[in-house]
Amino acid sequence: MGKLAQSAILGGKRVPLEQLPAVQDEHIGSAFLWKAFERSGIRDIAEKIFYCQPLLEDDITRLLEGTSLPVLMKLVELQGEHEVIEPVPVLCVPFARWCQESTLQAAIARLSTIPQMVPYTDCRVVFDSFEYHLWNVDFFEQMVTLKQEHSSLSFVGPSIEEVLGWLKSRGVESTSLLTLKLRAILHKLRGVGFSRLKATASSASVRVLIDAGFPVSLRTPIDIFPTNRELARELYRINSLSGVNQHIQLWVPEIRGDQGLQKRSPLGDIALLRALAVASVALPQVPFRRASSRELSVEAFAFSRLCGANEFGVGAVDEMTAHTLEFQFYKDLLKTPRAQEVTS
């Protein structure tokens, strides 16, 4: 029997095997894998990923333009394991509808029934619409009481866009006044127990969210960019904006329908899975990439684990929530296989 290899060639350099991370040994030892990267014209990018070097805008563009999904999935594997957050249940409270059906005070009194509406121990709770003019002192007092008595409930506030839209509908137009009132509303929501806000599409809102004490979730409509270069530029900018302090905790791709793509369609699924895979290696400063059941079919949702998704959002607990928020049912998401089951 001949001698066992004591080193490997990576990027034209001889590297002792003992210096390589154990989790990556199988990749370094696989000549086929690196040949696949070479045939796809991205071996240099694969080496950057392996050595935890940041990708440039040109690198990201190349991945978006011509790299097949199977090869992208192999690039994702080079990163090793990441923390994973499984899907959680979400309940939509029809507070605006309650107000229409009865008095404001009666609707506020019904907030105490929220715990009975939730069939799970831990659950996120959102409201059907942002009607801040209805959220008076009694509303906020009830929110504080609910949070104190039911700590397992996590209240999700409106997105930055919803708050700004409400302010503009009330006649607030100047930028300085909008910013002032926006900050005041966010601090109020944080103070009464809202633990997070819906994802925003505005990277300009990152500092406002951080100052208000909310984690930053950023969503990107991938089909609003006419070229791969422009999407690559946006991903590069997001990674730089998040920085070493990881100001942006979560990124989620979505489809707006601008280029004929549809949510939960075969073409839409492929576009989102490719975006997740590329973002997985292009956004090292953003710890979580979300696969959203609002955007993906159930089958693609399960497959997204192999494409770099490591946060799986929420699933609706009832019909009204599924209809209002357009999420798939939580019970259906629980049936989706783990990544290792998908590949077996």
C-alpha positions in Angstrom: 0.0 0.0 0.0 1.4 3.4 -0.9 1.8 6.3 1.5 -1.2 8.3 2.5 -1.3 11.9 1.3 0.0 14.4 3.9 -1.2 17.6 2.1 -3.6 18.9 -0.4 -3.3 21.4 -3.3 -5.7 24.4 -2.9 -5.4 27.5 -5.1 -2.1 26.3 -6.4 -0.6 26.0 -2.9 0.3 22.8 -0.9 -1.5 22.9 2.3 -0.8 20.4 5.2 -4.0 18.5 5.9 -3.8 19.1 9.7 -4.1 22.9 9.0 -7.4 22.6 7.3 -10.7 22.8 9.3 -12.0 19.3 9.9 -15.4 20.2 8.6 -13.9 21.0 5.2 -11.7 17.9 4.8 -14.3 16.2 2.6 -14.3 19.2 0.2 -10.5 19.5 0.0 -10.2 15.8 -0.6 -12.7 15.8 -3.4 -10.9 16.4 -6.6 -14.3 16.1 -8.4 -15.7 19.0 -6.4 -12.9 21.4 -7.2 -12.9 20.2 -10.8 -16.6 21.1 -10.9 -15.8 24.6 -9.6 -13.0 24.9 -12.2 -15.3 23.8 -15.0 -17.9 26.3 -13.9 -15.2 29.1 -14.0 -15.6 29.9 -10.3 -12.7 28.0 -8.6 -11.2 31.4 -7.5 -14.5 32.3 -5.9 -14.7 28.9 -4.2 -11.3 29.4 -2.7 -12.3 32.8 -1.4 -15.3 31.3 0.3 -13.2 28.4 1.8 -10.7 30.9 3.2 -13.5 33.2 4.5 -12.5 36.1 2.2 -15.2 38.5 1.2 -16.6 38.4 -2.3 -16.4 41.4 -4.6 -19.2 42.8 -6.7 -17.7 41.1 -9.8 -17.6 37.7 -8.0 -21.3 38.0 -7.0 -22.2 39.0 -10.5 -20.5 35.9 -11.9 -22.4 33.7 -9.5 -25.7 35.2 -10.4 -25.1 35.1 -14.2 -23.9 31.7 -15.1 -23.6 29.3 -12.1 -26.0 26.4 -11.9 -28.0 25.9 -8.8 -26.3 22.5 -8.0 -22.9 24.2 -8.1 -24.2 27.1 -6.0 -25.4 24.5 -3.4 -21.8 23.1 -3.3 -20.5 26.6 -2.6 -22.9 26.9 0.3 -21.5 23.6 1.7 -18.0 25.1 1.8 -19.1 27.4 4.6 -19.8 24.6 7.1 -22.6 24.7 9.7 -24.6 27.8 10.6 -27.1 28.4 13.4 -30.6 27.5 12.3 -33.9 29.0 13.4 -36.9 26.8 12.6 -40.3 28.2 11.6 -42.5 29.5 14.4 -46.3 30.0 14.5 -47.9 33.4 13.9 -51.3 34.7 14.7 -52.9 37.7 13.0 -55.2 39.6 15.4 -58.1 41.3 13.4 -58.1 44.4 15.6 -59.2 46.8 12.9 -62.1 44.5 12.1 -63.0 44.3 15.8 -63.2 48.1 15.9 -65.5 48.1 12.9 -67.8 45.5 14.5 -68.1 47.2 17.8 -66.6 50.1 19.8 -62.9 50.8 20.3 -63.1 50.0 24.0 -64.8 46.7 23.3 -62.1 45.8 20.7 -59.4 46.7 23.2 -61.1 44.4 25.8 -61.0 41.6 23.3 -57.2 41.8 23.3 -57.2 39.8 26.5 -58.5 36.8 24.5 -55.3 36.6 22.4 -53.7 33.8 24.5 -56.8 31.6 24.0 -56.5 32.1 20.2 -53.0 30.6 20.1 -52.8 26.8 20.0 -49.0 26.8 20.6 -46.8 27.6 23.6 -44.7 30.1 21.8 -46.2 32.3 19.1 -45.6 35.6 17.2 -48.6 38.0 17.1 -49.2 40.6 14.5 -52.1 43.0 13.9 -54.2 43.0 10.7 -53.3 46.6 9.9 -51.4 49.5 11.4 -54.1 51.9 12.7 -52.0 53.9 15.2 -54.8 56.4 15.8 -56.7 53.5 17.3 -53.8 52.4 19.6 -54.6 54.6 22.6 -53.5 54.5 26.2 -55.9 51.7 27.0 -54.6 49.7 24.1 -51.0 50.1 25.2 -51.8 49.2 28.8 -53.5 46.0 27.6 -50.4 45.2 25.5 -48.1 45.7 28.6 -50.4 43.4 30.7 -50.4 40.7 28.0 -46.7 40.8 27.7 -46.2 40.5 31.4 -48.6 37.7 31.9 -47.8 35.8 28.7 -44.1 36.1 28.0 -44.2 33.4 25.4 -46.1 35.7 23.0 -43.8 37.8 20.8 -45.5 40.9 19.4 -44.5 42.0 15.9 -45.0 45.6 15.0 -45.5 47.2 11.5 -42.8 47.7 9.0 -41.1 51.0 8.6 -43.0 51.5 5.3 -46.4 51.0 7.1 -45.5 53.5 9.8 -44.4 56.1 7.2 -47.5 55.4 5.1 -49.7 56.0 8.1 -47.9 59.3 9.0 -48.2 60.6 5.5 -51.9 59.7 5.5 -52.2 62.0 8.5 -50.7 64.9 6.7 -47.1 64.6 7.8 -44.9 65.3 4.8 -41.6 67.0 5.7 -38.6 64.7 6.0 -37.5 66.0 9.4 -40.9 65.7 10.9 -41.5 62.2 9.5 -38.2 61.1 11.0 -39.0 62.6 14.3 -42.5 61.1 14.5 -41.2 57.7 13.2 -38.6 57.5 16.0 -41.3 58.4 18.6 -43.6 55.7 17.4 -40.9 53.0 17.3 -39.8 53.9 20.8 -43.4 53.7 22.0 -43.9 50.3 20.4 -40.6 49.0 21.9 -41.6 50.3 25.3 -45.0 48.5 25.4 -43.7 45.1 24.4 -43.2 44.8 20.6 -40.1 42.8 20.3 -39.6 43.1 16.5 -40.9 44.7 13.4 -41.9 43.3 10.0 -38.9 43.3 7.6 -38.2 46.5 5.8 -37.1 47.0 2.2 -35.4 50.3 3.1 -31.7 50.0 4.0 -31.9 53.7 5.0 -34.0 52.6 8.0 -31.2 50.5 9.5 -29.9 53.1 11.9 -33.4 54.2 13.0 -34.3 50.5 13.9 -31.0 50.0 15.8 -31.6 53.3 17.8 -35.1 52.1 18.7 -33.7 48.7 19.9 -35.2 46.5 17.2 -33.4 43.8 15.4 -33.0 44.7 11.7 -34.6 42.4 9.1 -34.1 43.5 5.5 -36.1 42.2 2.5 -35.0 42.6 -1.1 -37.4 42.2 -4.1 -34.9 40.4 -6.4 -37.0 41.1 -9.5 -36.8 44.9 -9.4 -33.2 44.8 -10.6 -33.0 44.7 -14.4 -29.6 43.1 -14.5 -27.6 40.6 -12.4 -24.9 43.3 -12.0 -27.4 45.6 -10.2 -28.6 42.8 -7.9 -25.0 41.9 -7.1 -24.2 45.5 -6.3 -27.1 45.6 -3.9 -26.0 42.4 -2.1 -22.5 43.8 -1.9 -23.8 47.0 -0.4 -26.0 45.2 2.1 -23.0 43.2 3.3 -20.9 46.3 3.7 -23.8 48.1 5.4 -24.2 45.3 8.0 -20.4 45.4 8.7 -18.5 43.4 11.2 -21.0 44.4 13.9 -23.7 42.6 11.9 -26.2 45.5 12.1 -28.5 43.6 9.8 -29.5 40.3 11.5 -31.7 38.9 8.7 -32.1 39.1 4.9 -35.0 37.7 3.0 -35.5 37.7 -0.8 -38.9 38.3 -2.2 -40.7 38.5 -5.6 -42.7 41.6 -6.5 -43.8 40.4 -9.9 -42.0 43.1 -11.9 -40.4 40.7 -14.4 -43.3 38.2 -14.8 -42.1 36.0 -11.9 -44.8 34.7 -9.5 -44.5 33.7 -5.9 -44.8 29.9 -5.3 -44.3 29.1 -9.0 -41.6 26.9 -10.5 -39.7 29.8 -12.0 -40.2 31.9 -8.9 -39.0 29.1 -6.7 -35.8 28.7 -8.7 -35.1 32.4 -8.7 -35.5 32.7 -5.0 -33.4 29.5 -4.3 -30.6 30.9 -6.5 -30.8 34.2 -4.7 -30.6 32.5 -1.3 -27.6 30.4 -2.3 -25.7 33.4 -3.7 -26.6 35.5 -0.7 -25.4 32.8 1.6 -21.9 33.2 0.4 -22.1 37.0 -0.5 -23.5 38.1 2.9 -21.1 36.8 5.5 -21.9 39.8 7.7 -25.6 39.0 7.8 -26.1 35.9 10.1 -29.5 34.7 8.8 -31.1 34.2 5.4 -34.8 33.6 5.5 -36.8 31.2 3.4 -40.3 32.7 3.5 -43.4 30.5 3.2 -45.1 33.6 1.7 -42.7 33.5 -1.2 -41.9 29.8 -1.7 -43.9 26.7 -2.4 -43.8 24.0 0.4 -41.5 21.9 -1.7 -39.0 24.7 -2.4 -39.3 25.8 1.3 -37.9 22.4 2.3 -35.2 22.5 -0.4 -34.1 26.0 0.7 -32.1 24.4 3.5 -29.6 23.2 0.9 -29.4 26.6 -0.6 -28.2 28.4 2.4 -31.4 29.4 4.2 -31.0 29.1 8.0 -34.1 31.0 9.2 -37.5 29.8 8.2 -39.8 32.6 9.3 -43.4 31.9 10.3 -46.4 29.8 9.5 -50.0 30.7 10.0 -51.9 29.1 12.9 -55.4 29.6 11.3 -57.3 30.3 8.1 -57.7 34.0 8.8 -53.9 34.5 9.4 -53.0 32.5 6.3 -55.4 34.6 4.2 -54.4 38.0 5.6 -50.6 37.5 5.8 -50.4 35.0 2.9 -48.2 32.6 4.8 -48.5 28.8 4.5 -49.9 26.9 7.5 -47.5 26.3 10.3 -48.6 22.6 10.5 -47.7 22.1 6.9 -44.2 23.7 7.4 -43.6 21.2 10.2 -44.0 18.4 7.7 -41.3 19.6 5.5 -38.1 17.5 5.7 -34.9 18.6 7.2 -31.9 19.1 4.8 -30.4 15.8 5.6 -33.7 14.1 4.8 -34.0 15.9 1.5 -30.6 14.5 0.3 -31.1 11.0 1.6 
